[in-house]
Amino acid sequence: MPDAPPLAAPEPRPAGAPTALGHIRVIDFTHFLAGPMATLILGDLGAEIIKIEKPAGEDFRALSPMHGGEGAPFLWSNRNKRSVALDLSKSAGRAIARALIATADVVVENFSTGVMAGFGLDYASLSAGNPRLVYCSVSAYGRDGPFASRLGFDPIVQAESGFMTLVGFPDREPVRTGPSIMDVGTGMMASNAILGALMARERLGRGQYVEVSLFDTAMVVAGFHMMNYLVTGAVPNRFGNTSPDSAPMGVFHGSDGPFYLACANDRTFHRLARDVLGRPELADDPDFAETARRVPNSAKLAAILAPIFATADRETWVGQMRRAGVPAGPVRTVAEAFAAPEVTERGIASAIPHPTAGSVPNIRLPIRLAGTPLVDPVAAPTVGQHTEDVLRRVLDYDRARLDALADAGAFGPAGRVKV
């Protein structure tokens, strides 16, 4: 297995530049992926993220591959957060959580339905004492109705929403996406919802309850295909790497490897035929001249294009297409993508310090704000790394009180978490 490329430190943000959310404190009860993605975005935008974990740490920390004692997926989704380890099964732990929430602008949680209410940490229990609180619940199927208690995971909602029937090839069974697209999409939706609620609070003077679910997100991520069904009644099917609306579109092969070509309209196809391939007769052929005829004849067109593309390497074809205004790009492996100029020139990947691993890779958000740049990335915390710091700074707890809380079991078994 080849080694990953060496990564440089990220470019630092301009000295003294403000952040978008530097005035916002978030108490983060999330775990695994959808919830942590939401708070990751808020943290990158400058919010103070105080992550509440069980004393043993959230289970996502153990998901392989491991790096410096932490799971790489955890490191990916938990930068710019401070970890406070609390045993919420103990009254002392719950009291600390409530005290932290009293100072907060936002709470985000993605426990199973009823768990936060059992701790007395649900919106109804907290909002009276903090009416400006924005409280976001992330779940699989929503917090009310007949499905509120159903467990759900990314691939399950891909299956149940119909999304899987749109992925893969029509002569094979439906396929889930490799990446956890519904988890990531739900995190994005949740962060947007929280930002909207914070904006509304500025105008209305009060917070509100916010809810986002994986299933609801899946119905949106499936895109206009869902709308097409509602308009026509025709059930969409899988179309692999091609398109039911445009041609030629899909994977083609140069002499040395695959590339993806997307001719989304007649103008683009005519540029391909005339300016790239030197085959103007294809642009004039009644079977190919217009989209309405080109799509049903896409297999015939692909058979003509395949031997042409095989005469030169893919970089030659992709370069010619880009110069002619025809969208195309090489089909890269993950390793090839990280070595590509689009990644290196944009500074997407970097290396940042970590207390146990020395350094960890970092993949920046695609958000670029000129006036309020994203914060400099800080690696995901170790379990309870910031317990003492947060409780001293935010709640003004002294040594004696921290020791008393430790004796009361607030931080888990003795010696488990240093405070």
N, C-alpha and C positions, 0 to 999 in steps of 0.2 A: 504494500500500500504506500503510495507516495506521500511524503510529508506535505502538510499545508504550507503555503507560502509564509515567509516572515512578515509580520505586521508592524507598521510604525505607530508611534503615538498619535492620537487624534490631534488635529489642529485646534489650538485653544480658542475659546470665544474671545471677542474683544474685551479688553480690561474695562471694567466699570459699566458694561452694557447691562441694561435691565433685563429681567426675565418676564415672560408673559404672565406667569402664575406665582411669582415670588411671594405674594401676600396670602397664599392659600395653604392651609394645612389639611392633609388627608389622613384619616385613620383607616388603614387598609387591612381588612380581615380576609383577603382573597388567597386562593391557593390554586395550584395547577395553572391553567393557561388563560381562559377567557377573562377572568377578573384581573389577574396580574398584568395582562396586556393593557387593560384600561388604565391602571395606576402607573404603569411604565410610561405611557404617553403623558399623563399629567406630571409625572416626575421630571421627564425630559423638558417639559415646558416650564419647569421651575418650582412646582409645588413641593412642599415638604411632605414626603410620604413616610408615615410611621407604620411599618408593617408589623401586625400582631401575629405572632406564631406560637404554636404549642411548644413547650420546652424542648421536645425532641426535634423540633423543626418540621416544616411542612413536608409531606411525602414527595413532592416534586424534586426536592433536593437529592433524592436517591435515584432518580431516573438517569440511566446511563446514556452516553459515556461519562465517566467521572473525570474531573479535572480539579486538582488541588483539594480533594475531599468533597467536592460539590458536583451535582449533576449539571452537565452542560446546558440542558434545556432550562434549568432554574437560573443559571448565570445569565442566559440570554434574555429572560423576561423579568428580571428583578433588579436591574441597575438603578442607581439614584434612589435607593430606599434605605431606611433605617430599620433594623430589626429589634423589636422588643418582644422578649419571650414571656408569655403569661400563661398560667394554668387557669383557663376560664371555668373549669369545674369547681374551683375554689372561690369562695365569696371575696377573698382578698384580691384575687386576680381580676374578677369582674368589677370590683370597685375601682381598680386602677384604670381599666378600660373605660368605664363611665367618666372618670375624671379627665382622661385624655380627650374623649369625645366632646366634653363640655368646652374644650378649647378649640375645637375643630370647625372647619367649614364643610367638610365632606366626609362621609363614611361610605366605603364600598365593601360589599360582602358577596360571596357566592357559595355559602353553605347550603345544604339541603334545606328545603322549606321547613320552617319551625324551629331550626336550631338557634338562630339569633333571638327569637322570642323566648325560648327556653332559658337563655342566659339573661333575659331582661335587657337585651341590646338591640331590639327591633325599633323601627321608626316611631311607632306609637309610644313606646316607653321613653324615647329620648327627645322627641321633638318639642315637647312641652317645656323642657328645661333649656332647649337650644332651638328656638323657632327659626333661626336662620340656617339651620342644618340642611344640607343637601344629602340625601341618603339614597344610595344606588344599590339595588339588588340585581345580581346577575344569576340567572337560573337556566335550566334546560327548557322548561315549558311554561314559565311564568309563575307568579306567586299566588294566583287565585284560580278558581275553577277546578274542574275535575282532574286536571293533569298536574297540579301543583306539586304533588309529592312523588311524581314519577322521576326516577333517575334517568339521566340522559347524557350522552357523550357525543362528541363531534361526529364520528362516523355513523352513529345511530340517527342523528337528525339529518345527515346527508341522505341516508336511506329513506327515512320517513317523509321527508319534504319533497321527494321526487327529484332532488338534485342529482343523485347517482345515476338516474336514467338518462341524464344528459351528458354523462362522462364516459368515454371509451368508444369502442367501435360497434356499429349496429349489429354485427353478427356474433357478438360475444356478450357475456353478462355485464350488468352495470358495474362501474368501478368507482370507488371512493378516491378523492384526491389524496396524494401522499401527504402534503402539508395539511395541518389542522386548520383548514380555511375558515370553518365556522367559528372555532374558538377565537382566531385572530380577528375575524370580522365582527364578532360580538364584542370583543374588547374595544375595537374602534367605535362601534355604535355606542357603547357605554360611555366612553370618554367624550364623545360628541354630546350625548344626552346630559352628562354632568356639566359640561361647559355651557350648554343652553340653560340649564337650571341656575348656574351661577350668574349668567347674564340677566336672567329674569329676576334673580334676587336683588340685583343692583337697582332694578326699576320698581319692584314690588315690595322690597324690604323683608321678604321672608323666603325660607327655603322650601323644599318640597321633596316628595318621594319620587324616585326615578326607578324604572324597571326595564330591563332588557333581557331577552331570552335567546338561546341558541336557535330554537325552532323558528321563531319569528324572523331572525336574521337569515336563516337558510332560505326562507321564502323570498327574501329580497336579493340575496347573493345569486340566486338562480337567474336573475336578470330578466331581460325582456322576453325570454322564452315563456315565462309564466304569463305575462301580459298577452303574448301571441295566442296562447291557449284560450284565455278568457275571451278574446275577441273572435277567434275562429272556431273554437271547439275541437281543433285538431291537436291530438296529443303529440308533442314533439318527441323525437327519438334521438339516439346517439348518432353523431356524425363524425366521430373520430377527429382527425386533424383537418378535415375539410370544413366547409360551411354550407348550410342549406340556402344561403342568400347570395353568396358571391363565389366567383371562380376566375382564375385559378387561385386557390387558397389551400395551403397545406405544406407538408414536408416534401421537399424534392432533394435530389442527391447530385452534388457535384462529383467530380472524379475521386475526391478524397473524403467526402463526408456530407452529412445532411444540412440543409438550411430550410428556413421557413419563409414562404412567399405569401403575400397577402395583397391581392388585387381586389379592392373593395368596390370599385366602380369601373365604368367603361373607359374613362380617361386613363386610369392607371394601367389597365390592360393594354390599351393602345400604345402607351409609352413602352411597356414591356416588349410588345411585338415589334414595334418599329425601331425604337432607340437602343434596346438591349440585345434582342435576338436577331435583328436585321431580317425579320420575316413579316413584312407589311401585309402579305397576303392573309396572315392569320387575323389581323385586325379587320380585314375586309370580308372575311369568310362569313356568310350569313349564319352559320352555326355558332360563331364566336363573337361577332361584332358587338352584340348587346347582351347585357346580363340575363335578360329573360330567356335567351337561347343558350347562353354560355353555361349557365348552371346545370340544366338537364344534359348538356353535352360535356360536362366537366371531365368524365372519365376518358372520353375521346381526346379532349384537349391535353390531359395529363399524359396520355400515351405518346402524343406528338412531342411534348416538352421533355420527357424523360431522356431520350437519347441526345437531345441538344445539350441539356445540362451536364450530361456525362462527359462532354468533350473538354471541360475545364474544371479546375478546382473551385471549391465553394467560395473562397475569399475573392476570387476573380469575379464570379457572378454577383456576389453580394455587393462588391465595390461598384460594379457597373450599374446595378439596380439603384443603389443609393444615389449615385450621381444623376441618374435619370428620373429620380423622384418616384421610385417604385419601392414600397416598404418590404424589406427582407432582412434576415439576420441569421447567423449560424446557430444551429442547435447545439448548445454547449453542455458539457458536463458541469457539475457544481465546481469542480476544480478549475475548469476552463473559465467559468464565469468570474471567479475570484481573481484570476490572473488577467482578466479583460480590462481594456482601458476605460470602459464605462464605470467600472468599480474603482479602479485605482485613481482615475482623474477626479472622481466625485468624492473621494475620501470616505467611502461607505464602510470599509472594514478597517479596524485599528486594533491596537493592544493597549489595555489599561491595567494599572496595578491592582493586585488582589492580596489580601492579608495572608492567605495560606498557599495559593498557587503561584505567587510571584507576579504573574500577569495572566490575564484572560483575554481572549478575543472579544471584540465588541462590534456590533452591526448597528449603525446609526439609523434613526428614523428618517423617512424621506421628507420630513418637514424642514423647511428652511425659512426662517423669519429674519428679515434684515434688521428690524429695529429691536427685536427682543429675541436674540439667538437662543437656541437650545442650550441647556446647561452643559458644562463639561462632564463627560460621563464618569461616574464612580461605580465600581464593580458591585455586584450584588453582595449583600452583607452575609457574614456568618451568622449562625443562630444566636439571637440575643446579643449581638455585637454592640448594640447601642442602648441596651436597657438602662444602664445607670445614667448615661449621658442624657437620654430623653427625659427620664423621670426627674433628674436634678434640674434640667434646663426648663422643661415645660411645666412641671408640677411643683418645682422647688422642694423636692424631697431631700432631706439630709441623710447622713449615714445611719443615724439611729432608726429613722423610719424605714429605710431600705432594708436594714437588718431585721426589723420587726416583720416586714412584709415577707421577707425570705423565710422567716420562721413560721409564718402563717401559710406557707405553701404557694404564695402568689407566683413564684417563678419556677415551680416544679420541684422535683426531688432535690434534696440538699446537694450542693456541689454541681448540679447539672448546668446552671447558668451563673456566671459571675455577675454580680451587681455591685 
